[in-house]
Amino acid sequence: MHADRQPCDTATGVMEPGRLFESPYTDRAPTGPDMVFAESDVEVIVEILRAVRRTAETTETS
């Protein structure tokens, strides 16, 4: 992982929402998910990613 990249561990389902605005996602949608989805849908996707991260962190520390 590059130092400037946000954490991403899709093997465990954890991904920072900011990654949606980086490659490989921007390879198909250069401006990010808002090029493909409505803003309200992007907000839902981001909240889901945050919820998964909270759940994964809670599980790891238990």
N, C-alpha and C positions, 0 to 999 in steps of 0.2 A: 504494500500500500504506500502511495506517495505521501509525504509529510503534509502536503496541502489538501489532501482529500479527507472527507469526513468518514467516520467509521462505517463499515459495511460488513455485515456478516450474514449474508443471505442464506447460508447453510442453517443458521438458527432462526432465521426470519427477522433479523434486526437490520434496519437500514435507516439512516438519517434522511429525512425528507429532502434536504438540500441536494442529495445525490440525484434526484429526479431532474435536476438542471445541469447535469454533467453527462459525459459519455459513459455508457453507451446509449443512454436515453435520448440525448440530444443529437445522436447520429441520425435519427429518423425525424425528430421534431426539434429543430435547432433552437427554438426559444423555450423548450421544455414542455411539460405536460399541458400547459395552458394553450398550446397550439393544437392539441388533440381533444382536450376535454373542456367543458364549461368551467368557469372559475369556481362555481359552487361544488362541482365534482372534484376539482383539484383540492379544495379545502377538505373534503371528506377523505380523499386518499391520504393527505398529509396527516389528518387526525388518526386515521387507522394505523399508519406507520408509527406515530407517536405512542399509540395505545399498545401496539405490539412490543415496542421497546420497553415501555413501563412494565409490561407483564414479564418480559424476558429478564429484565434487571431484578425484579422482585423474586423470580424463580431462582436466579443465580445466587442471590444473597441469602436465600432461606436455608 
